[in-house]
Amino acid sequence: MFNQLNEAKRVLIKAEFSPVQGNRFQPTGFPDIGAATYQLADGTRMLLVESAQSMANRLEDTIIGPDNEVIEAFKGLPYIRVKLTGGTETKTNSLIEAHRINSPFIISDEGFKDKFKKVAGYKKGEPINWQQVAKALFFYDVNSLLHGAFLANLEDGRLKIPRALSAFIEARNVRDVVSGGVKNNPIDPTGKLRAANYDKDVYGNVPYSRMEYTAESITGYFNLDVGMLKSYNLGQDAYDLLVALAIYKICSFLEGGTRLRTACDLKLSGEPVVTEPDGFKLPGTDKLMPFIQSKIKACENMFSKPPVIQITTSVRIKWEFTMLTIELRFPSGRYHANPWGRNVNEGEVEWPPSPYRLARALIDVWKRRKPEWPEEKILPILKSLSSPVRFFLPSATAAHTRSFLSSNERDSSSKQLIFDAFVALEHDEKCFIGLDSGEASAIVEDLNALLCELNYLGRSESWISARVLDNHSQIEWNCFPKDSCPSGFMGEDTRVACLGSPLEYSQSASETWLDAICFTSTDLLRDGWSDPPAVKWINYLRRRDSFAIRPERQKPARQRFRCAKYALVSTVLPRAHETVPLAERVRTKLMGIHKRIKNEDLSLVSPVFSGKTSDGNPLTGHRHAYYLSLDEDGDGYLDHLLVYASVPFDESELSALDALHSVWQPNRRPDINFVLISLSEEIFSSRSKEWISATPFVTSRHYRKGRGAYDDWLKEEIVKECGFHGLPAPAEIIWIPHTMHTSHSVHWVEFIRSRKNQTPLQGYGCILRFSEEVAGPFALGAGCHFGLGIFVPYKED
């Protein structure tokens, strides 16, 4: 039947579809991204209607009956059936499990695992014989060779067989169809009326949106890698069976109707086309079925006996709580408490926090803060704490301090050594206590009211913030009672003082259960109790590394600050023309501060501040800081300073900027004090189409004959500088003789236009008009990092 495929590498099939009714259809959706749309190189908009993963499931289903077993016509194909016992009584099999044989319900069976490894010739640490692996998969589950198998749960997870049969459906030139609806509640549209025992947010009128599509065409693609099947070298009968079974699945899917979803019911538009190999025609399922049955018979000796292997797997229900969770935070990063019955100088810490201690703390809050509450209101809360308790313990360290305190004796030098043991943890870490109590829903509000009033737990310096947690589904509990610990959990023993239930308390003639919880040390000594009568000691397992010494956590990255703005304060402020020398002094001061921060190591001084690498070479590309002095109030005196860079300042550079408090002034003028008024990510604070010179623009090159008219050359220099700083070319440049943006005009020749006694170059000023808004202020030309060539927004009024 498949002689035409002897020389073929693959069978490629294409099928055209259209909606059964109308033009709209709903594609497959993916978590977080919805439908998968994409564009071709020519801009055509495409849509993934059905993914390869979903199509694999649909093709697998073509030979599976309603009982999740193979249909009667294909009896004799091998697979593995599993009976689950313990946490549930049901069955499953390798036909429906994810990754088939890799299912933990199958591969966890040691007997089956050993047999499979033997048949596959698999040995850990040795090369894999892939033909032998294919033989083992054919032996246990033929479908694994068609749909792939990734045995990640077997030893080191090296066994991975890709799909030989794959498919997907896509749509071409799609358009969105946006619609919506509303789920109506005919009784109470507001959603306030709720069933007493069902409080999920499913009430009221709920509007929703809906996205469907139309398309120029919808095409399904099917790919059977016959070359890979041949490479397994299983023999002609096995090869024929695999090819026939794969083509049967494709034909059965196409013939059986393709209703993918409620709003995605498709039909074939014409006959499916085999695009490779040439001349191959698809046989119908009526011809394929007897052929497959004959090949199943021919391959009997290659299948397990019986073909359907039955194993039994014991399962358990994952331990989760759905009742009540308490969140504890320690704002000081410490929990000070010694275990019950241990002396303070033993230096032992209580971890986890004991339910018995928490119960007594809540009683204290009740007595002091809620005295109007009747006893009947506190008892259900205490009973919930006497139920089984689980914990989540964050990473922590056991520590202590030693203090020599007065012994209250005449000799003032007589001191007593006192240990203060505590658990140290990060300030933002949280500890969770899970309560499994049937009364939880009725006490949440009251318990939360008490927890919110709780200021400390343990010693008074052990500050605490506590509340009832609303959502606890993501908590991974890591401390359990030893006798009811989840299977496989490994930990270290610790004894925890839990609260005994009223039924477990041996009540005396005079004390109630509540009185017993409140027993003081005086009461215990008076009545001869060795332990508090309401305590129930339970052995817990907590993580073995609960107190492992951990490396210091890196400080969280600060915001990506690139600009620091200072206000200048002095009885004599610098004149507007002194921008360059002021910038020089600020740069020198910042470099000195940064050098001290780096322990006087000159090679570590920030290149952002200095403008040079550690070996003294100048930085290129304007990567170093700009020091721009501004006269914002227009009185002719500098009153603000911007220090900004193209890259964010690091921690040490920010520290230096924070420590910049003053610089000296020449001619015995008083120092200039700096007040840091802002740190920001954005360098520029204004946007405008028109910008005017606040300080003179100085060219970085010299004019020579042959470069055209001087005025035109100067404009070209400004255009080039704009390009160097990421600005568009100005649409118009208008020259001006002096500053015009302030009430006090300063001629360009008055400005100091050079550094370190260099010969000053000619300065020019202008108005730049752009065709679009640009951000600023910005600086152009020579000396722009020191305040020359500053442009500020220009308004003609």
Secondary structure, 3 states (H helix, E strand, C coil): CCHHHCCCCCEEEEEEEEECCCCCECCCCECCCECEEEECCCCCEEEEEECHHHHHHHHHHCCECCCCCECHHHCCCCEEEEEEEECCCEEEECCCCCCHHHCHHHHCCHHHHHHHHHHHCCCCCCCCCHHHHHHHHHHHCCHHHHHCEECCCCCCCCCEECCCEEEEEEEECCEEEEEEEEECCCCCCCCCCCCCCCCCCCCCCEEEEEEEEECCEEEEEEEECHHHHHHCCCCHHHHHHHHHHHHHHHHHHHHCCEEEECCEEEEECCCCEEEECCCCCCCCHHHHHHHHHHHHHHCHHHCCCCCEEEEEEEECCCCCCCCEEEEEECCCCEECCCCCCCCHHHCCCCCCCCHHHHHHHHHHHHHHHCCCCCHHHHHHHHHHHCCCEEEECCCCEEEEEEEEEECCCCCCCCEEEEEEEEEECCCCCEEEEEECCCCHHHHHHHHHHHHHCCCECCCCCCECEEEECCCCCCCCCCEEEHHHCCCCCCCEEEEEEEECCCCCCCCCCCCCHHHHHCCCHHHHHHHCCCCCCCEEEEEEEECCCCCCCCCCCCCCCCCCCCEEEEEEECCCCCEHHHHHHHHHHHHHHHHHHHHHHCCCCHHHCCHHHHCECCCCCECCCCCCCEEEEECCCCCCECCEEEEECCCCCCHHHHHHHHCCCEECCCCCCCCEEEEEEEEECCCCCEEEEEEEECCCECCCCCCCCCCCCHHHHHHHHHHHHHHHCCCCCCCEEEEECECCCCCCCCEHHHCCCCCCCCCCCCCEEEEEEEEEEEEECEECCCCHHHCCCEEEECCCC
